Amino acid sequence: MAENLNQTITGGASERKQDKIIELRPTLFIGIGGTGMQVLMRVRRRILNTLWGGAGNRTRIEGLADFPIAQFIHFDLDNGAVIESGESQAKDLQFDQVKFTDDDKVVESFDMDKYSRDEDSLEKYPHIKEWLPLTPQRIRELRFDMSSGAGQIRAVSRLYFFDKYAKIRDKIRLKLKALKAGLSHERQLAELGLRMETNRFRIVIVGSVAGGTGSGSFLDMGLLARWLARSEVGAADVELMLFLPTGYTKANKDRVEANGYAALMELEAAMMGNKGYVGRWDAYDRPELTREPYSEVYLIDSGNLAQQHTKDVSDVYHMVADSLFEDFASADFARAKRSIAVNQAQHKNSLYNAPVPQDRFGDMRLYFSKRFSSFGMAVLDTRQEAARDERAHRWAGAMLQAFFGVGGTDAGANRATDTQRDNFLAANMFLKGTPFSDFPEFSDKSIELKRSSGDFIDFRVVDELLEDRHGHLLAGVENRVNTRINDIRTGFDRSEWPAQVRDAMKHLERDAVRDQDSTADTTEDRISKRRREVLEDVKKVVRDQLYGYLDNKEFGGLEYVLSLVEQIKDRIEAPGSGLTAQIGNNAERYREIKEAVRSREYERLLNNLEQTRSTFGFLSNGEKQAGVVMDHLRTEMANALKFHLRAKAADESVLLLGELSRWLGNRIGVDAQGRAQWNGLVGELQTGREGVLAMLAELKTANTILQKDLDKEHATLIVIPVTEKDIALPSAATLRQWADEAFKDMGGSKALFPMLGEPAQRGLILAKVTRMAENMIATAGLAEGATSTPDPLFEALEQMDVSERLDRFRKLLACSMPWIDANMAGDFTVVSDQFKCVIGVANAAAFKAKFGAELESCVPTQVGITVSQLEIVETGIRGRAVCYCELAGVPMTVLRGLEGWRTSYRKEGDNDKAPTHTHIDPTQFTHPIAPNTDEMKRLAEDFGEFLQAIMLGVLTRHTGRVVPPGQYQFAVEPGDLRRIGNERAIRQNGMPASYEKNIALRIEEKLTALDAVQTAAMAALAKYYERGVYAPKLVAQADGSQLPYIGFGSAISAEVGARLRESARRKGMSSDELDHTVQALLGRLKEWANVIGDSDSDAYDWEVREPDADGQPRLKYAIKAEMLEAGRLEQLLRPAGAAAAPAAIAFGMPPPLGGMPPPLVEYQYFLGINGQQQGPFTAQQIVQYVQAGQVAPSTTKVWRAGLPAWADLAQFPELAPLFLGAPPPLMPPPL
């Protein structure tokens, strides 16, 4: 397939005008979910299959580690997603090179039970509980199989992201650090003809909205990547390649489309600056997150603007992979693409204002983000490398035959000698024997050691196990004993020394000796661990040495190795006299010495120490004796522990030798020729030899597979066949020399023989020898004069007739149009400058001269692009032309599939299935689809009713903690309050159908009962909502001026206000009276309306102006219930009361916004009455106290925050006018 269509980068003089270093942008690719894996596997394969380097030095990299300018991460829940679609793991020769390694993956088991074991499980994780839309009970009911993905449940994927957050964060950091280490890669990249740009990095995240893993984690991944990029590399473009649902609807269509629509809602809100989605991913990090998760978002669908569609989404995988890889293939082409992003930013920085009915909504702006782009790419390819691939496979087979035919036979039998065996054991297995004579001195001459009466032979392996990375264990024991004895001598009275010594010995033995009832690590555990480490070290050394002998014809190859292994095993295992028996006997000797020290010497010295207490009165003599005894004790305590550990090390050495012997192998029979058959390491050598013929057969099969793959195409690859001249097969001697060179870096037989025994491993050898053949073919082609041949693409195009050539150009341009299925003929109109189209070829000037006019005639202008947007640039890559087209700055409202996806979203939301959103509060998200006229009118009517219901108190804001927050409630019956949703839910979907009629009736009843002044008060509230609560956003224009952008809330408030003003006039109030009344009421808003706490969070941030300089939040108000009583508002508006208002406004209140004063600042006052401080009180409370005669202004002091000292209440300018104009208290009539 396309990934097998090998390219040549920085080839000979005919392929590039000059050999020059390609500057590449270091890139981290993050694939999320199955789609991300599919695309990035293709990118990885293209990198591996490309011939890099300059003339005479063309080479393919051995593995992706040799291409440090690209780093990869695969994040997924599905452990089975390991291979590209259409590929067979068993027959893919490159699978091991292409697959994501453990260093590249966050694909792990997921213990979701810890979040759902009981109803309180989530309380342990408050940073998860605050967003997770699944309860523990719901998680248990869904019965997820975490091994096969997120089950199309987006919230599960996001939970998995949070669960693995630390690993994801650390892996991104490590990958960015690897990219940043440019100096350490300079030489490696120079050999490939590459150089890394160091001033800018790129992170590309690839996923889809359709499934579970990618759809549920793409926003978090973008925010995390941008945060980490700022700290690790300073500047990085974080881009998203997001696949839309269309290509994934073959199975579970409704769920796929619902997931897609929910994801797009979240993306729309995120790109508009939504702050409520995430604040942190664990309990420790406090990330500083950007306003938007991505600097670029590319939407990708299975159809494009030129009405090119594909049923197989893998076609689009190939197209995206081609585009991502092309940034590495040609620096000129990559720069041309990057310049598109810079130039097109102007189209993405403004918002899309969806048209609304002007006759009703006037200047209202309905905003959508235009931060979205799309692209397409197609390739005209002569496949000149296809013939090289086929030839390389033939040459590789010949190289293998030459190598094993000449060097694969064993030399004559040459058995190892005893001396060679012993030298091998000593040099490679720590089995050099040395006399042991380090016995303790026993003061008790009656002690007899039965096993250890004299020197005996010990082996280096014992001491090796007594030394780990922290140092020698026996020295450590001695240091701990010395430290403890010194602490006892300096920290305790001499009379306590014996007891402290016993206690110390108990603790020291506990630290050293494994107790089956204890879980703490001991020194014995360190010895056991060291045995395992030494085993692996020895196995590696022995393997290396034996394979060295295998390649060394002086020793006789395989026969020598077999005889050496036989003698080694006999020396280890011989009953009674073998090394295992000797070391086991030594272990018993050490134990005997330890028991003698512990039971005799140690106890005797402790008894002596206790006796020194009787000389306590004779300070100097007793002190000296005790000190001497303590010195002896420290020696014997250390001896007891040291010999115990030597015995343990000897026991572990016996185990070590047994494991080594089994690893070397045992005879398991004879073959048909009577030759001994082995398992273990030797069996590996024998099996490897027998795998040669099987490998040659596999190579032949692989060539057949390659031919079949080369016959396949994908939608954006346009093949132009050419014929390439063959090159004669070299001689057997030359082929053998090449094979030797190929295998030299693999370590010779050490790597080859074990690999030959395993079918999966033989693929690595085949890849190695095939790459050598490719390099030699490339060199041979240059030697035969390939540099003088014309570009095969030019030749092929010139040989076509005009009509055929135009057909190829039309298809090239049509397939390269942006792959987004969008309606560009609707309300949103694209301008041609939003398109940029680049064609990259070798010898661009000549190509343009020959074919430029024909290409321009094939531009699909019906999609909105013109020939002015077409540019031909140099790539230097012969035999192919690449066409890339990008469309920048479109809103998601243009997507054709949105309406159907929203229908599926509603269907999935109405049943009892798992949630489609990744947050418990879906009201923070916005629909990416512009409402039609009827829907717009319905939403406007519902929102107008919602605002009036709030103003009248029909709806009240819920004050408790509830999700989603900010919900309003409706009293269905007295005492029966029910939540109906928050403001954003009403804006998105309208009034809930079950409550809409009753709410409307209640509003109508209240409005009908209002008199003219009360109706004017409602109009004043609507005016305040229009200019205060939903204050229009001020947007700077190019000339520096500011224009208000009226949002939905402000426009509907104005509409409500107009209806209320008309109602007031119909109730007898003139326009002048109405204006005067509204203005007066707005100046005294807090006296007749109640503030609705926290209601400033109801509106969308991007639609409402920031708070004014005073920082006062834009809160809603509702008319006070008592103000609906007849005459109350008239009393408030009496002349005396009105006169007080200007004074209050002048005292520290900012000027009104657009002709409407904001509410008064409500201070808290303290009163001084008869020398006693009282309060705090509001101004209204103080007025009531004065009216009731409870407070005498002439004898009362007053103070509030901001005043330097107490003042006389009667002379206080803020309050004194209120006392003069205050009406007498209302007195009820007698009962």
GIZIFEN-V977226 format. One record per backbone hydrogen bond with DSSP energy under -1.0 kcal/mol. NH is the residue of the N-H (numbers start at 1). CO is the residue of the C=O. Records with the same first field share a line. If there is no record, write none. Layout:
NH = CO, CO
//
This chain:
4 = 1
5 = 2
6 = 4
9 = 51
15 = 12
16 = 12
22 = 193
24 = 195
27 = 69
28 = 202
29 = 71
30 = 204
31 = 73
32 = 206
33 = 75
36 = 32
37 = 33
38 = 34
39 = 35
40 = 36
41 = 37
42 = 38
43 = 39
44 = 40
45 = 41
46 = 42
47 = 43
48 = 44
49 = 45
51 = 7
52 = 59
53 = 192
57 = 54
59 = 52
66 = 63
67 = 64
70 = 67
71 = 27
73 = 29
74 = 104
75 = 31
76 = 106
79 = 147
81 = 78
82 = 80
87 = 84
92 = 88
95 = 92
98 = 94
99 = 95
104 = 101
106 = 74
112 = 110
115 = 112
116 = 113
117 = 113
121 = 118
123 = 120
124 = 121
125 = 122
128 = 125
129 = 125
130 = 126
131 = 128
132 = 128
139 = 135
140 = 136
141 = 137
142 = 138
148 = 145
153 = 150
157 = 153
158 = 154
159 = 155
160 = 156
161 = 157
162 = 158
163 = 159
164 = 160
165 = 162
168 = 164
169 = 165
170 = 166
171 = 167
172 = 168
173 = 169
174 = 170
175 = 171
176 = 172
177 = 173
178 = 174
179 = 175
180 = 176
181 = 177
182 = 180
185 = 182
189 = 185
190 = 186
191 = 187
192 = 189
193 = 190
194 = 189
195 = 22
197 = 24
201 = 235
202 = 26
203 = 237
204 = 28
205 = 239
206 = 30
207 = 241
209 = 243
216 = 212
218 = 214
221 = 217
222 = 218
223 = 219
224 = 220
225 = 221
226 = 222
227 = 223
228 = 224
229 = 225
230 = 226
231 = 227
232 = 228
233 = 229
234 = 229
235 = 233
237 = 201
239 = 203
240 = 296
241 = 205
242 = 298
243 = 207
244 = 300
248 = 245
256 = 252
257 = 253
258 = 254
259 = 255
260 = 256
261 = 257
262 = 258
263 = 259
264 = 260
265 = 261
266 = 262
267 = 263
268 = 264
269 = 265
270 = 266
271 = 267
273 = 270
274 = 269
295 = 238
296 = 238
298 = 240
299 = 373
300 = 242
301 = 819
304 = 308
305 = 818
307 = 304
310 = 302
315 = 312
317 = 313
318 = 314
319 = 315
320 = 316
321 = 317
322 = 318
323 = 319
324 = 320
325 = 321
326 = 322
328 = 325
329 = 325
330 = 326
334 = 330
335 = 331
336 = 332
337 = 333
338 = 334
339 = 335
340 = 336
341 = 337
342 = 338
343 = 339
344 = 340
347 = 344
348 = 345
349 = 345
352 = 368
354 = 366
361 = 357
362 = 358
364 = 361
365 = 1046
368 = 352
373 = 297
374 = 887
376 = 885
378 = 883
379 = 716
380 = 881
381 = 718
382 = 879
386 = 383
389 = 385
390 = 386
391 = 387
392 = 388
393 = 389
394 = 390
395 = 391
396 = 392
397 = 393
398 = 394
399 = 395
400 = 396
401 = 397
402 = 398
403 = 399
404 = 400
405 = 401
406 = 402
407 = 403
408 = 404
421 = 417
422 = 418
423 = 419
424 = 420
425 = 421
426 = 422
427 = 423
428 = 424
429 = 425
431 = 425
434 = 458
436 = 456
439 = 437
447 = 444
456 = 436
458 = 434
460 = 432
461 = 430
462 = 459
464 = 460
465 = 461
467 = 464
468 = 471
471 = 468
473 = 466
476 = 472
477 = 473
478 = 474
479 = 475
480 = 476
481 = 477
482 = 478
483 = 479
484 = 480
485 = 481
486 = 482
487 = 483
488 = 484
489 = 485
490 = 486
491 = 487
492 = 488
496 = 493
497 = 494
500 = 496
501 = 497
502 = 498
503 = 499
504 = 500
505 = 501
506 = 502
507 = 503
508 = 504
509 = 505
510 = 506
511 = 507
512 = 508
513 = 509
518 = 515
523 = 511
524 = 512
526 = 522
527 = 523
528 = 524
529 = 525
530 = 526
531 = 527
532 = 528
533 = 529
534 = 530
535 = 531
536 = 532
537 = 533
538 = 534
539 = 535
540 = 536
541 = 537
542 = 538
543 = 539
544 = 540
545 = 541
546 = 542
547 = 543
548 = 544
549 = 545
550 = 546
551 = 547
555 = 552
557 = 552
561 = 557
562 = 558
563 = 559
564 = 560
565 = 561
566 = 562
567 = 563
568 = 564
569 = 565
570 = 566
571 = 567
572 = 568
573 = 569
574 = 570
577 = 575
578 = 574
579 = 571
580 = 572
582 = 578
583 = 579
584 = 580
585 = 581
586 = 582
587 = 583
588 = 584
589 = 585
590 = 586
591 = 587
592 = 588
593 = 589
594 = 590
595 = 591
596 = 592
597 = 593
598 = 594
599 = 595
600 = 596
601 = 596
602 = 597
604 = 600
605 = 601
606 = 602
607 = 603
608 = 604
609 = 605
610 = 606
611 = 607
612 = 608
613 = 610
614 = 611
615 = 612
616 = 613
619 = 617
622 = 618
623 = 619
624 = 620
625 = 621
626 = 622
627 = 623
628 = 624
629 = 625
630 = 626
631 = 627
632 = 628
633 = 629
634 = 630
635 = 631
636 = 632
637 = 633
638 = 634
639 = 635
640 = 636
641 = 637
642 = 638
643 = 639
644 = 640
645 = 641
646 = 642
647 = 643
648 = 644
649 = 645
650 = 646
651 = 647
652 = 648
653 = 649
654 = 650
655 = 651
656 = 652
657 = 653
658 = 654
659 = 655
660 = 656
661 = 657
662 = 658
663 = 659
664 = 660
665 = 661
668 = 677
671 = 675
674 = 671
677 = 669
679 = 666
681 = 663
682 = 664
683 = 679
684 = 680
685 = 681
686 = 682
687 = 683
688 = 684
689 = 685
690 = 686
692 = 689
695 = 691
696 = 692
697 = 693
698 = 694
699 = 695
700 = 696
701 = 697
702 = 698
703 = 699
704 = 700
705 = 701
706 = 702
707 = 703
708 = 704
709 = 705
710 = 706
712 = 709
717 = 714
718 = 379
720 = 381
735 = 731
736 = 732
737 = 733
738 = 734
739 = 735
740 = 736
741 = 737
742 = 738
743 = 739
744 = 740
747 = 744
748 = 743
750 = 747
751 = 748
752 = 748
753 = 749
755 = 751
756 = 752
758 = 755
762 = 758
764 = 761
765 = 761
766 = 762
767 = 763
768 = 764
769 = 765
770 = 766
771 = 767
772 = 768
773 = 769
774 = 770
775 = 771
776 = 772
777 = 773
778 = 774
779 = 775
780 = 776
781 = 777
782 = 778
783 = 779
784 = 780
785 = 782
786 = 781
788 = 785
789 = 786
795 = 791
796 = 792
797 = 793
798 = 794
799 = 795
805 = 801
806 = 802
807 = 803
808 = 804
809 = 805
810 = 806
811 = 807
812 = 808
813 = 809
814 = 810
815 = 811
816 = 812
817 = 814
819 = 375
820 = 818
822 = 820
823 = 894
834 = 831
835 = 832
836 = 886
837 = 869
838 = 884
839 = 871
840 = 882
841 = 873
847 = 843
848 = 844
849 = 845
850 = 846
851 = 847
852 = 848
855 = 851
856 = 852
857 = 853
858 = 855
859 = 856
861 = 859
863 = 860
864 = 861
869 = 866
870 = 867
871 = 837
873 = 839
875 = 841
881 = 380
882 = 840
883 = 378
884 = 838
885 = 376
886 = 836
887 = 374
888 = 834
890 = 372
894 = 891
895 = 892
896 = 821
898 = 895
901 = 897
902 = 898
903 = 899
904 = 900
905 = 901
906 = 902
907 = 903
908 = 904
909 = 905
910 = 906
920 = 131
924 = 921
925 = 922
926 = 265
936 = 932
937 = 933
938 = 934
939 = 935
940 = 936
941 = 937
942 = 938
943 = 939
944 = 940
945 = 941
946 = 942
947 = 943
948 = 944
949 = 945
950 = 946
951 = 947
952 = 948
954 = 949
955 = 949
956 = 969
958 = 967
968 = 981
969 = 956
970 = 978
972 = 970, 976
976 = 973
978 = 970
980 = 968
986 = 982
987 = 983
988 = 984
989 = 985
990 = 986
995 = 992
996 = 992
999 = 995
1000 = 996
1001 = 997
1002 = 998
1003 = 999
1004 = 1000
1005 = 1001
1006 = 1002
1007 = 1003
1008 = 1004
1009 = 1005
1015 = 1011
1016 = 1012
1017 = 1013
1018 = 1014
1019 = 1015
1020 = 1016
1021 = 1017
1022 = 1018
1023 = 1019
1024 = 1020
1025 = 1021
1026 = 1022
1027 = 1023
1028 = 1024
1029 = 1024
1030 = 1025
1031 = 1028
1033 = 1045
1035 = 1043
1037 = 1041
1040 = 1037
1043 = 1035
1045 = 1033
1051 = 1047
1052 = 1048
1053 = 1049
1054 = 1050
1055 = 1051
1056 = 1052
1057 = 1053
1058 = 1054
1059 = 1055
1060 = 1056
1061 = 1057
1062 = 1058
1063 = 1059
1064 = 1060
1065 = 1061
1066 = 1062
1068 = 1065
1069 = 1064
1074 = 1070
1075 = 1071
1076 = 1072
1077 = 1073
1078 = 1074
1079 = 1075
1080 = 1076
1081 = 1077
1082 = 1078
1083 = 1079
1087 = 1084
1088 = 1085
1089 = 1085
1090 = 1118
1092 = 1116
1095 = 1092
1097 = 1094
1098 = 1095
1103 = 1100
1105 = 1031
1111 = 1108
1115 = 1113
1118 = 1090
1119 = 951
1120 = 1088
1124 = 1121
1125 = 1122
1128 = 1125
1131 = 1127
1132 = 1128
1133 = 1129
1134 = 1131
1138 = 1134
1139 = 1135
1140 = 1136
1144 = 1140
1145 = 1141
1146 = 1142
1147 = 1143
1148 = 1146
1149 = 1145
1153 = 1156
1165 = 1177
1166 = 1199
1167 = 1174
1168 = 1197
1169 = 1172
1172 = 1169
1174 = 1167
1177 = 1165
1182 = 1178
1183 = 1179
1184 = 1180
1185 = 1181
1186 = 1182
1187 = 1183
1188 = 1184
1189 = 1186
1190 = 1185
1191 = 1185
1195 = 1192
1196 = 1193
1197 = 1168
1198 = 1207
1199 = 1166
1203 = 1200
1207 = 1198
1209 = 1196
1210 = 1193
1216 = 1212
1218 = 1215
1219 = 1215
1220 = 1216
1221 = 1217
//
